[in-house]
Amino acid sequence: MKSRAIKVLSAISAVLIGMLMSGFGFTTEMGHPISTICLLFGLGLAFGGFIYFVKIAISND
C-alpha cells in the first residue's frame, strides 16, 4: 500500500512539474535553446507522468 501511494504521488508530481516547465518554456524570453529544452522536457515529463499514472491505475498490485 505504501509503495503504491509513493508511485501515485510521483506520477502526479511528474505531471505537475512537467506542466510548470512547459509553461516556463512557453512564456520565457530567454534564448532559443533554453526555452525549447524546457518546453519539450516539460511536455515529455507531463505525458510520461500521465502514462505512468494510467499504468499504476490498471495494475493489480
ROGUMI-932128 format. One record per atom (N, C-alpha, C, CB): atom name; z, y, x; residue in one letter; residue number from 1. Coordinates in steps of 0.02 Angstrom, whole numbers, plus 32768, in hexadecimal, padded with zeros to 4 digits. Glycine has a CB too. Layout:
BEGIN
<name->CA | zz->Z | yy->Y | xx->X | resn->a | resi->NUM>
...
***
This chain:
BEGIN
<name->N | zz->8000 | yy->7FC4 | xx->8029 | resn->m | resi->1>
<name->CA | zz->8000 | yy->8000 | xx->8000 | resn->m | resi->1>
<name->C | zz->8000 | yy->803F | xx->802B | resn->m | resi->1>
<name->CB | zz->803C | yy->8000 | xx->7FD1 | resn->m | resi->1>
<name->N | zz->8028 | yy->803D | xx->8061 | resn->k | resi->2>
<name->CA | zz->802D | yy->8078 | xx->808B | resn->k | resi->2>
<name->C | zz->7FEB | yy->8086 | xx->80B0 | resn->k | resi->2>
<name->CB | zz->8066 | yy->8070 | xx->80BD | resn->k | resi->2>
<name->N | zz->7FCB | yy->8050 | xx->80C8 | resn->s | resi->3>
<name->CA | zz->7F8C | yy->805B | xx->80EC | resn->s | resi->3>
<name->C | zz->7F55 | yy->8072 | xx->80BD | resn->s | resi->3>
<name->CB | zz->7F77 | yy->801B | xx->8110 | resn->s | resi->3>
<name->N | zz->7F57 | yy->805D | xx->807E | resn->r | resi->4>
<name->CA | zz->7F25 | yy->8074 | xx->804D | resn->r | resi->4>
<name->C | zz->7F2F | yy->80BF | xx->8040 | resn->r | resi->4>
<name->CB | zz->7F2B | yy->804C | xx->800C | resn->r | resi->4>
<name->N | zz->7F6D | yy->80D6 | xx->803C | resn->a | resi->5>
<name->CA | zz->7F7A | yy->811D | xx->8031 | resn->a | resi->5>
<name->C | zz->7F62 | yy->8146 | xx->806C | resn->a | resi->5>
<name->CB | zz->7FC5 | yy->8129 | xx->8025 | resn->a | resi->5>
<name->N | zz->7F6B | yy->812C | xx->80A8 | resn->i | resi->6>
<name->CA | zz->7F54 | yy->814F | xx->80E4 | resn->i | resi->6>
<name->C | zz->7F07 | yy->8152 | xx->80E4 | resn->i | resi->6>
<name->CB | zz->7F6E | yy->812D | xx->8124 | resn->i | resi->6>
<name->N | zz->7EE7 | yy->811C | xx->80D0 | resn->k | resi->7>
<name->CA | zz->7E9E | yy->811C | xx->80CD | resn->k | resi->7>
<name->C | zz->7E84 | yy->814F | xx->809A | resn->k | resi->7>
<name->CB | zz->7E84 | yy->80D6 | xx->80BC | resn->k | resi->7>
<name->N | zz->7EA4 | yy->8152 | xx->8060 | resn->v | resi->8>
<name->CA | zz->7E8F | yy->8181 | xx->802D | resn->v | resi->8>
<name->C | zz->7E99 | yy->81C9 | xx->8044 | resn->v | resi->8>
<name->CB | zz->7EB5 | yy->8175 | xx->7FEB | resn->v | resi->8>
<name->N | zz->7ED2 | yy->81D7 | xx->8062 | resn->l | resi->9>
<name->CA | zz->7EE0 | yy->821B | xx->807B | resn->l | resi->9>
<name->C | zz->7EB0 | yy->822E | xx->80B3 | resn->l | resi->9>
<name->CB | zz->7F27 | yy->8220 | xx->8095 | resn->l | resi->9>
<name->N | zz->7E9D | yy->81FF | xx->80DE | resn->s | resi->10>
<name->CA | zz->7E6D | yy->820F | xx->8113 | resn->s | resi->10>
<name->C | zz->7E28 | yy->821C | xx->80F7 | resn->s | resi->10>
<name->CB | zz->7E6A | yy->81D6 | xx->8146 | resn->s | resi->10>
<name->N | zz->7E14 | yy->81F7 | xx->80C3 | resn->a | resi->11>
<name->CA | zz->7DD3 | yy->8204 | xx->80A3 | resn->a | resi->11>
<name->C | zz->7DD2 | yy->8248 | xx->8081 | resn->a | resi->11>
<name->CB | zz->7DC3 | yy->81CD | xx->8071 | resn->a | resi->11>
<name->N | zz->7E08 | yy->8259 | xx->805E | resn->i | resi->12>
<name->CA | zz->7E0B | yy->829A | xx->803C | resn->i | resi->12>
<name->C | zz->7E0D | yy->82D3 | xx->806F | resn->i | resi->12>
<name->CB | zz->7E49 | yy->829E | xx->800E | resn->i | resi->12>
<name->N | zz->7E32 | yy->82CA | xx->80A5 | resn->s | resi->13>
<name->CA | zz->7E34 | yy->82FF | xx->80D8 | resn->s | resi->13>
<name->C | zz->7DF1 | yy->8306 | xx->80FB | resn->s | resi->13>
<name->CB | zz->7E6B | yy->82F0 | xx->810B | resn->s | resi->13>
<name->N | zz->7DCD | yy->82CF | xx->8104 | resn->a | resi->14>
<name->CA | zz->7D8A | yy->82D4 | xx->8123 | resn->a | resi->14>
<name->C | zz->7D5B | yy->82FC | xx->80F7 | resn->a | resi->14>
<name->CB | zz->7D6E | yy->828D | xx->8130 | resn->a | resi->14>
<name->N | zz->7D5E | yy->82F0 | xx->80B6 | resn->v | resi->15>
<name->CA | zz->7D33 | yy->8315 | xx->8087 | resn->v | resi->15>
<name->C | zz->7D45 | yy->835F | xx->8089 | resn->v | resi->15>
<name->CB | zz->7D3A | yy->82F9 | xx->8040 | resn->v | resi->15>
<name->N | zz->7D86 | yy->836F | xx->8087 | resn->l | resi->16>
<name->CA | zz->7D9B | yy->83B5 | xx->8087 | resn->l | resi->16>
<name->C | zz->7D89 | yy->83D9 | xx->80C8 | resn->l | resi->16>
<name->CB | zz->7DE5 | yy->83BA | xx->807B | resn->l | resi->16>
<name->N | zz->7D95 | yy->83B9 | xx->8100 | resn->i | resi->17>
<name->CA | zz->7D83 | yy->83D7 | xx->8140 | resn->i | resi->17>
<name->C | zz->7D38 | yy->83DF | xx->8147 | resn->i | resi->17>
<name->CB | zz->7D9F | yy->83AD | xx->817B | resn->i | resi->17>
<name->N | zz->7D13 | yy->83AE | xx->812E | resn->g | resi->18>
<name->CA | zz->7CCA | yy->83B4 | xx->812E | resn->g | resi->18>
<name->C | zz->7CB1 | yy->83EE | xx->8105 | resn->g | resi->18>
<name->CB | zz->7CAB | yy->8374 | xx->8115 | resn->g | resi->18>
<name->N | zz->7CCF | yy->83F9 | xx->80CB | resn->m | resi->19>
<name->CA | zz->7CBC | yy->8432 | xx->80A1 | resn->m | resi->19>
<name->C | zz->7CCD | yy->8474 | xx->80C4 | resn->m | resi->19>
<name->CB | zz->7CDE | yy->842E | xx->805D | resn->m | resi->19>
<name->N | zz->7D07 | yy->8478 | xx->80E3 | resn->l | resi->20>
<name->CA | zz->7D19 | yy->84B5 | xx->8107 | resn->l | resi->20>
<name->C | zz->7CEA | yy->84C3 | xx->8141 | resn->l | resi->20>
<name->CB | zz->7D61 | yy->84B0 | xx->8120 | resn->l | resi->20>
<name->N | zz->7CD9 | yy->848F | xx->8166 | resn->m | resi->21>
<name->CA | zz->7CAB | yy->8499 | xx->819E | resn->m | resi->21>
<name->C | zz->7C66 | yy->84AC | xx->8186 | resn->m | resi->21>
<name->CB | zz->7CA8 | yy->845A | xx->81C9 | resn->m | resi->21>
<name->N | zz->7C50 | yy->8490 | xx->814F | resn->s | resi->22>
<name->CA | zz->7C0E | yy->84A2 | xx->8133 | resn->s | resi->22>
<name->C | zz->7C0E | yy->84EB | xx->811D | resn->s | resi->22>
<name->CB | zz->7BFC | yy->8474 | xx->80F9 | resn->s | resi->22>
<name->N | zz->7C43 | yy->84FF | xx->80FC | resn->g | resi->23>
<name->CA | zz->7C48 | yy->8544 | xx->80E7 | resn->g | resi->23>
<name->C | zz->7C4A | yy->8574 | xx->8122 | resn->g | resi->23>
<name->CB | zz->7C85 | yy->854E | xx->80BC | resn->g | resi->23>
<name->N | zz->7C6E | yy->8562 | xx->8156 | resn->f | resi->24>
<name->CA | zz->7C71 | yy->858B | xx->8192 | resn->f | resi->24>
<name->C | zz->7C2D | yy->858F | xx->81B4 | resn->f | resi->24>
<name->CB | zz->7CA5 | yy->8570 | xx->81C4 | resn->f | resi->24>
<name->N | zz->7C0C | yy->8557 | xx->81B9 | resn->g | resi->25>
<name->CA | zz->7BCA | yy->8556 | xx->81D8 | resn->g | resi->25>
<name->C | zz->7B95 | yy->857B | xx->81B0 | resn->g | resi->25>
<name->CB | zz->7BB4 | yy->850F | xx->81E3 | resn->g | resi->25>
<name->N | zz->7B9D | yy->857B | xx->816E | resn->f | resi->26>
<name->CA | zz->7B6C | yy->859D | xx->8144 | resn->f | resi->26>
<name->C | zz->7B75 | yy->85E8 | xx->8143 | resn->f | resi->26>
<name->CB | zz->7B70 | yy->8582 | xx->80FC | resn->f | resi->26>
<name->N | zz->7BB3 | yy->8600 | xx->8149 | resn->t | resi->27>
<name->CA | zz->7BC0 | yy->8647 | xx->8141 | resn->t | resi->27>
<name->C | zz->7BCA | yy->866C | xx->8183 | resn->t | resi->27>
<name->CB | zz->7BFC | yy->8651 | xx->8117 | resn->t | resi->27>
<name->N | zz->7BD1 | yy->864A | xx->81BA | resn->t | resi->28>
<name->CA | zz->7BDF | yy->866B | xx->81F9 | resn->t | resi->28>
<name->C | zz->7BA2 | yy->8690 | xx->8215 | resn->t | resi->28>
<name->CB | zz->7BF9 | yy->8639 | xx->822C | resn->t | resi->28>
<name->N | zz->7BAF | yy->86C4 | xx->823A | resn->e | resi->29>
<name->CA | zz->7B79 | yy->86EA | xx->825A | resn->e | resi->29>
<name->C | zz->7B77 | yy->86DC | xx->82A5 | resn->e | resi->29>
<name->CB | zz->7B83 | yy->8736 | xx->824E | resn->e | resi->29>
<name->N | zz->7B91 | yy->86A3 | xx->82BA | resn->m | resi->30>
<name->CA | zz->7B8E | yy->8690 | xx->8300 | resn->m | resi->30>
<name->C | zz->7B46 | yy->867B | xx->8310 | resn->m | resi->30>
<name->CB | zz->7BC0 | yy->8655 | xx->830F | resn->m | resi->30>
<name->N | zz->7B3D | yy->8663 | xx->834C | resn->g | resi->31>
<name->CA | zz->7AFB | yy->864F | xx->8360 | resn->g | resi->31>
<name->C | zz->7AE1 | yy->8612 | xx->833C | resn->g | resi->31>
<name->CB | zz->7AFA | yy->8642 | xx->83A9 | resn->g | resi->31>
<name->N | zz->7AA2 | yy->8604 | xx->8347 | resn->h | resi->32>
<name->CA | zz->7A80 | yy->85CC | xx->8326 | resn->h | resi->32>
<name->C | zz->7AA0 | yy->8589 | xx->8334 | resn->h | resi->32>
<name->CB | zz->7A38 | yy->85CA | xx->833A | resn->h | resi->32>
<name->N | zz->7AB0 | yy->8577 | xx->8372 | resn->p | resi->33>
<name->CA | zz->7AC8 | yy->8532 | xx->837C | resn->p | resi->33>
<name->C | zz->7B0D | yy->8526 | xx->835D | resn->p | resi->33>
<name->CB | zz->7ACB | yy->8523 | xx->83C6 | resn->p | resi->33>
<name->N | zz->7B39 | yy->8557 | xx->8360 | resn->i | resi->34>
<name->CA | zz->7B7D | yy->854B | xx->8347 | resn->i | resi->34>
<name->C | zz->7B7D | yy->8544 | xx->82FB | resn->i | resi->34>
<name->CB | zz->7BAC | yy->8585 | xx->835C | resn->i | resi->34>
<name->N | zz->7B5B | yy->8570 | xx->82D8 | resn->s | resi->35>
<name->CA | zz->7B5A | yy->856C | xx->828F | resn->s | resi->35>
<name->C | zz->7B37 | yy->852D | xx->8277 | resn->s | resi->35>
<name->CB | zz->7B39 | yy->85AA | xx->8271 | resn->s | resi->35>
<name->N | zz->7B01 | yy->8519 | xx->8299 | resn->t | resi->36>
<name->CA | zz->7ADD | yy->84DD | xx->8285 | resn->t | resi->36>
<name->C | zz->7B07 | yy->849E | xx->8291 | resn->t | resi->36>
<name->CB | zz->7A9B | yy->84D8 | xx->82AC | resn->t | resi->36>
<name->N | zz->7B29 | yy->849B | xx->82C9 | resn->i | resi->37>
<name->CA | zz->7B53 | yy->8462 | xx->82D7 | resn->i | resi->37>
<name->C | zz->7B8C | yy->845D | xx->82A5 | resn->i | resi->37>
<name->CB | zz->7B70 | yy->8466 | xx->831F | resn->i | resi->37>
<name->N | zz->7BAD | yy->8495 | xx->8295 | resn->c | resi->38>
<name->CA | zz->7BE3 | yy->8495 | xx->8264 | resn->c | resi->38>
<name->C | zz->7BC9 | yy->8480 | xx->8220 | resn->c | resi->38>
<name->CB | zz->7C04 | yy->84D9 | xx->8260 | resn->c | resi->38>
<name->N | zz->7B90 | yy->849A | xx->820B | resn->l | resi->39>
<name->CA | zz->7B74 | yy->848A | xx->81CA | resn->l | resi->39>
<name->C | zz->7B63 | yy->8440 | xx->81C5 | resn->l | resi->39>
<name->CB | zz->7B37 | yy->84B4 | xx->81BC | resn->l | resi->39>
<name->N | zz->7B3F | yy->8426 | xx->81F6 | resn->l | resi->40>
<name->CA | zz->7B2A | yy->83E0 | xx->81F3 | resn->l | resi->40>
<name->C | zz->7B65 | yy->83AF | xx->81FB | resn->l | resi->40>
<name->CB | zz->7AF6 | yy->83D2 | xx->8228 | resn->l | resi->40>
<name->N | zz->7B93 | yy->83BF | xx->8228 | resn->f | resi->41>
<name->CA | zz->7BCD | yy->8394 | xx->8231 | resn->f | resi->41>
<name->C | zz->7BF9 | yy->8396 | xx->81F3 | resn->f | resi->41>
<name->CB | zz->7BF6 | yy->83A8 | xx->826E | resn->f | resi->41>
<name->N | zz->7BFF | yy->83D0 | xx->81D4 | resn->g | resi->42>
<name->CA | zz->7C27 | yy->83D5 | xx->8197 | resn->g | resi->42>
<name->C | zz->7C09 | yy->83AE | xx->815D | resn->g | resi->42>
<name->CB | zz->7C2E | yy->841D | xx->8183 | resn->g | resi->42>
<name->N | zz->7BC7 | yy->83B3 | xx->8155 | resn->l | resi->43>
<name->CA | zz->7BA6 | yy->838C | xx->8121 | resn->l | resi->43>
<name->C | zz->7BAD | yy->8342 | xx->812D | resn->l | resi->43>
<name->CB | zz->7B5C | yy->839F | xx->811C | resn->l | resi->43>
<name->N | zz->7BA4 | yy->832D | xx->816B | resn->g | resi->44>
<name->CA | zz->7BAC | yy->82E6 | xx->817B | resn->g | resi->44>
<name->C | zz->7BF2 | yy->82CD | xx->816F | resn->g | resi->44>
<name->CB | zz->7B98 | yy->82DA | xx->81C3 | resn->g | resi->44>
<name->N | zz->7C23 | yy->82F6 | xx->8181 | resn->l | resi->45>
<name->CA | zz->7C69 | yy->82E3 | xx->8177 | resn->l | resi->45>
<name->C | zz->7C7A | yy->82E0 | xx->812D | resn->l | resi->45>
<name->CB | zz->7C98 | yy->8314 | xx->819B | resn->l | resi->45>
<name->N | zz->7C61 | yy->830F | xx->8106 | resn->a | resi->46>
<name->CA | zz->7C6F | yy->830E | xx->80BE | resn->a | resi->46>
<name->C | zz->7C4F | yy->82D1 | xx->809D | resn->a | resi->46>
<name->CB | zz->7C55 | yy->834E | xx->809D | resn->a | resi->46>
<name->N | zz->7C10 | yy->82C3 | xx->80AC | resn->f | resi->47>
<name->CA | zz->7BEF | yy->8288 | xx->808F | resn->f | resi->47>
<name->C | zz->7C0E | yy->8247 | xx->80A8 | resn->f | resi->47>
<name->CB | zz->7BA4 | yy->8289 | xx->809E | resn->f | resi->47>
<name->N | zz->7C1F | yy->8245 | xx->80E8 | resn->g | resi->48>
<name->CA | zz->7C3F | yy->8209 | xx->8103 | resn->g | resi->48>
<name->C | zz->7C83 | yy->81FD | xx->80E4 | resn->g | resi->48>
<name->CB | zz->7C46 | yy->820F | xx->814E | resn->g | resi->48>
<name->N | zz->7CAA | yy->8231 | xx->80DA | resn->g | resi->49>
<name->CA | zz->7CEB | yy->822A | xx->80BA | resn->g | resi->49>
<name->C | zz->7CE5 | yy->8213 | xx->8072 | resn->g | resi->49>
<name->CB | zz->7D11 | yy->826B | xx->80BC | resn->g | resi->49>
<name->N | zz->7CB2 | yy->822D | xx->804F | resn->f | resi->50>
<name->CA | zz->7CA7 | yy->8217 | xx->800A | resn->f | resi->50>
<name->C | zz->7C93 | yy->81CD | xx->8007 | resn->f | resi->50>
<name->CB | zz->7C70 | yy->8242 | xx->7FE9 | resn->f | resi->50>
<name->N | zz->7C68 | yy->81B8 | xx->8034 | resn->i | resi->51>
<name->CA | zz->7C53 | yy->8172 | xx->8036 | resn->i | resi->51>
<name->C | zz->7C8E | yy->8145 | xx->8048 | resn->i | resi->51>
<name->CB | zz->7C19 | yy->8168 | xx->806A | resn->i | resi->51>
<name->N | zz->7CB8 | yy->815B | xx->8077 | resn->y | resi->52>
<name->CA | zz->7CF3 | yy->8135 | xx->808A | resn->y | resi->52>
<name->C | zz->7D24 | yy->8130 | xx->804F | resn->y | resi->52>
<name->CB | zz->7D17 | yy->8155 | xx->80C7 | resn->y | resi->52>
<name->N | zz->7D2A | yy->8167 | xx->8029 | resn->f | resi->53>
<name->CA | zz->7D55 | yy->8166 | xx->7FEE | resn->f | resi->53>
<name->C | zz->7D3C | yy->8134 | xx->7FBA | resn->f | resi->53>
<name->CB | zz->7D5A | yy->81AC | xx->7FCF | resn->f | resi->53>
<name->N | zz->7CFB | yy->8133 | xx->7FAF | resn->v | resi->54>
<name->CA | zz->7CDF | yy->8102 | xx->7F7F | resn->v | resi->54>
<name->C | zz->7CE8 | yy->80BC | xx->7F99 | resn->v | resi->54>
<name->CB | zz->7C93 | yy->8111 | xx->7F73 | resn->v | resi->54>
<name->N | zz->7CE1 | yy->80B1 | xx->7FD9 | resn->k | resi->55>
<name->CA | zz->7CEB | yy->806F | xx->7FF6 | resn->k | resi->55>
<name->C | zz->7D33 | yy->8057 | xx->7FEC | resn->k | resi->55>
<name->CB | zz->7CD9 | yy->806F | xx->8041 | resn->k | resi->55>
<name->N | zz->7D63 | yy->8085 | xx->7FF4 | resn->i | resi->56>
<name->CA | zz->7DA9 | yy->8074 | xx->7FE9 | resn->i | resi->56>
<name->C | zz->7DB5 | yy->8064 | xx->7F9F | resn->i | resi->56>
<name->CB | zz->7DD7 | yy->80AE | xx->8000 | resn->i | resi->56>
<name->N | zz->7D95 | yy->808A | xx->7F73 | resn->a | resi->57>
<name->CA | zz->7DA0 | yy->8082 | xx->7F2C | resn->a | resi->57>
<name->C | zz->7D87 | yy->803E | xx->7F12 | resn->a | resi->57>
<name->CB | zz->7D7E | yy->80BA | xx->7F05 | resn->a | resi->57>
<name->N | zz->7D51 | yy->8025 | xx->7F2E | resn->i | resi->58>
<name->CA | zz->7D36 | yy->7FE6 | xx->7F15 | resn->i | resi->58>
<name->C | zz->7D51 | yy->7FA9 | xx->7F39 | resn->i | resi->58>
<name->CB | zz->7CEB | yy->7FE7 | xx->7F1B | resn->i | resi->58>
<name->N | zz->7D77 | yy->7FB3 | xx->7F6F | resn->s | resi->59>
<name->CA | zz->7D93 | yy->7F7A | xx->7F92 | resn->s | resi->59>
<name->C | zz->7DD1 | yy->7F5F | xx->7F6D | resn->s | resi->59>
<name->CB | zz->7DA6 | yy->7F8D | xx->7FDB | resn->s | resi->59>
<name->N | zz->7DE0 | yy->7F21 | xx->7F77 | resn->n | resi->60>
<name->CA | zz->7E18 | yy->7F00 | xx->7F55 | resn->n | resi->60>
<name->C | zz->7E52 | yy->7EF2 | xx->7F84 | resn->n | resi->60>
<name->CB | zz->7E01 | yy->7EBF | xx->7F35 | resn->n | resi->60>
<name->N | zz->7E5F | yy->7F1E | xx->7FB2 | resn->d | resi->61>
<name->CA | zz->7E97 | yy->7F12 | xx->7FE1 | resn->d | resi->61>
<name->C | zz->7ED9 | yy->7F20 | xx->7FC1 | resn->d | resi->61>
<name->CB | zz->7E8F | yy->7F3D | xx->801E | resn->d | resi->61>
***
